Every structure is written in structure tokens, then in C-alpha cells.
Amino acid sequence: MTNQLVQGMVKELKTASAKNKAPIWADLAEMALKPKIAKRLVNVTKINRVTSDNDIIIVPGKVLGTGNISHKVTLCSFAISAAAAKKIKAAGGKIVSYSDLISKFPTGKGVKIIG
């Protein structure tokens, strides 16, 4: 899974990590390069169970729509199913890109990685 898109994401994450002294972005870059991690599947049920209202989370893998979510979260993931996106948005949550997340939370403070 080291195509140009992934390479570009990894470069941007490593740059953000160095610039903002934020190890979370470097950790995420390393996860993107490991196929076993980048292919993780996380259901909406797990997100609901391990998060609280208004949490900011990153899933280094794909989010699937099994289950429900009862609170809003801001989610960034490598991939997301249409069903999962619909459920996250219906609960008042947001789905953002890693670039948006870096812009809003440059140091990574308050951002959780779930996998």
C-alpha cells in the first residue's frame, strides 16, 4: 500500500510532526506504511464504546457501519463505508481529512488513535 497517495500523506504527516513537535503525526505516518495496520477494520460500535461526546479520533484503517453511535465525534480515517459515514453524521459528528485535523490540532493534543 505504498502508492503515491499514501507516500504524499506520509510525507505531510512527518513534516507536521517535526514542525509542531507532535509525535502523534509521525506515529500515524508509520501506521500508514504498515499494510497490516492500515487494513484494520473498526466498527461504529467500537467507536461508540471507546469514545465520549466531542472526542477527536483517528482510525488508521477503515471504519465500517456495523452498530450505532450515540454521541458526536470528529473522525479521520484512512477509509470509511457509506453506512458508517451516515451514522457518524446522523449523531452530529464530522468526518474530516488528516490535513484538516493537522490544521485544527497541529500539536495533536486531544486527538486519539483508535485501532
C-alpha positions in Angstrom: 0.0 0.0 0.0 2.8 2.5 -0.8 1.2 4.3 -3.7 1.8 8.0 -4.4 -1.3 9.0 -2.4 0.0 7.2 0.7 3.5 8.5 0.2 2.2 12.0 0.0 0.2 11.5 3.2 3.2 10.1 5.0 5.4 13.0 3.9 2.8 15.5 5.1 2.3 13.7 8.4 6.1 13.5 9.1 6.5 17.2 8.2 3.7 18.2 10.6 5.2 16.0 13.3 8.6 17.7 13.0 7.2 21.2 12.6 4.8 21.0 15.5 6.8 18.7 17.8 3.8 16.3 17.7 4.7 12.6 17.7 1.1 11.6 17.0 1.5 12.6 13.3 4.8 10.6 13.0 3.0 7.6 14.6 0.2 7.8 12.1 2.7 8.1 9.2 4.3 4.8 10.3 0.9 3.1 10.6 0.1 4.2 7.1 3.2 2.3 5.8 2.3 -0.9 7.5 -0.3 -2.8 5.5 -1.4 -4.9 8.5 -2.3 -1.8 10.4 -3.6 0.3 7.5 -6.1 -2.5 6.7 -7.7 -2.6 10.2 -11.4 -2.6 10.3 -13.2 -0.7 13.1 -17.0 -0.8 13.5 -19.1 2.2 14.6 -20.0 0.1 17.7 -16.3 0.2 18.9 -16.1 3.9 18.3 -19.2 4.4 20.4 -17.8 2.2 23.2 -14.4 3.8 23.4 -15.2 7.5 22.9 -17.1 10.2 24.6 -19.1 13.1 23.2 -17.0 15.5 21.1 -13.9 13.3 21.1 -11.5 13.8 18.1 -10.3 10.4 16.8 -8.2 8.9 14.0 -8.7 5.4 12.8 -5.7 4.1 10.9 -7.8 1.7 8.8 -11.4 1.5 7.5 -14.5 2.4 9.6 -17.5 0.1 8.9 -21.1 0.8 9.7 -21.9 -2.1 12.0 -23.7 -0.9 15.1 -24.7 2.6 16.2 -23.2 5.7 17.8 -25.0 7.8 20.4 -22.8 10.8 20.5 -20.9 13.1 18.2 -17.2 12.6 17.3 -14.8 14.2 14.9 -13.4 11.3 12.8 -10.5 11.0 10.5 -9.8 7.6 8.9 -7.9 6.1 6.0 -11.3 4.8 4.6 -14.9 4.8 5.7 -18.0 3.0 4.4 -21.1 4.9 3.3 -23.1 3.4 6.1 -20.6 4.4 8.8 -20.3 8.0 7.4 -24.1 8.3 7.5 -24.3 7.1 11.1 -21.5 9.4 12.3 -23.1 12.4 10.7 -26.6 11.4 11.9 -25.2 11.5 15.5 -24.0 15.1 14.9 -20.4 14.1 14.2 -18.0 15.2 11.5 -15.7 13.4 9.1 -12.5 15.3 8.3 -9.3 14.7 6.4 -5.9 14.2 8.0 -4.9 17.6 6.6 -7.9 19.3 8.3 -7.0 17.6 11.5 -3.4 18.8 11.3 -4.6 22.3 10.7 -7.0 22.4 13.6 -4.9 20.4 16.0 -1.2 20.9 15.0 0.2 19.5 18.2 -2.2 16.6 18.2 -3.3 17.5 21.7 -6.7 15.8 22.4 -6.6 13.6 19.3 -6.9 9.8 20.0 -5.8 7.0 17.7 -8.2 4.1 17.8 -7.5 0.8 16.1 
